[in-house]
Amino acid sequence: MFPMLETERLVLREITEADTSGIFACFANEEVTKYYGQETLKNEEDAKGFVTFFAQSYRDKRGIRWGIELKDSKEFIGTVGFNALSLKHKRAEIGYELHPNHWRKGYATEVITKILDYGFNDLGLTRIGAVVFVENVASNQLLLSLGFVKEGVLKQYMYQNDIAHDTYVYGLLKEQA
């Protein structure tokens, strides 16, 4: 059973095929994919592939990706979740994106705080990490504000539009959260 989570303003729920257009709206936007390590989507068929990927990742216990929905309007505004999930080693990496119409409203802080709690307390994780493009100032600031520790730099670690980018590696341990 897919875990549904709620915050004050948002519902975190399973992503379904009905969310294809919402996924496309996010990942077809170059402002969203600029620091994502993922090429900008060109059509909704590719977005449907994301829905399938997220579902398979959950079934295989390799990740959990929630759709982020506004409580009041039911609008799909992005996704958040765990990648590289290893229950055996009690660790995961977080990933997230919001449609630019919803940036700077505190939603990212709200959903990341919720899934950190879920990861540490419900999944029993002891470490949650993140890998972020050095140039992604907003995301780097967000992680630091949430208590993540910058642990190092991975040189030429991710490619975006055939260009290698350095990334920062962040970690948050359960006892630090």
Secondary structure, DSSP 8 states (H G I E B T S, - for coil): ----EE-SSEEEEE--GGGHHHHHHHHT-HHHHTTTSS----SHHHHHHHHHHHHHHHHTTS-EEEEEEETTT--EEEEEEEEEEETTTTEEEEEEEE-GGGTTSSHHHHHHHHHHHIIIIIS--SEEEEEEETT-HHHHHHHHHTT-EEEEEEEEEEEETTEEEEEEEEEEEGGG-
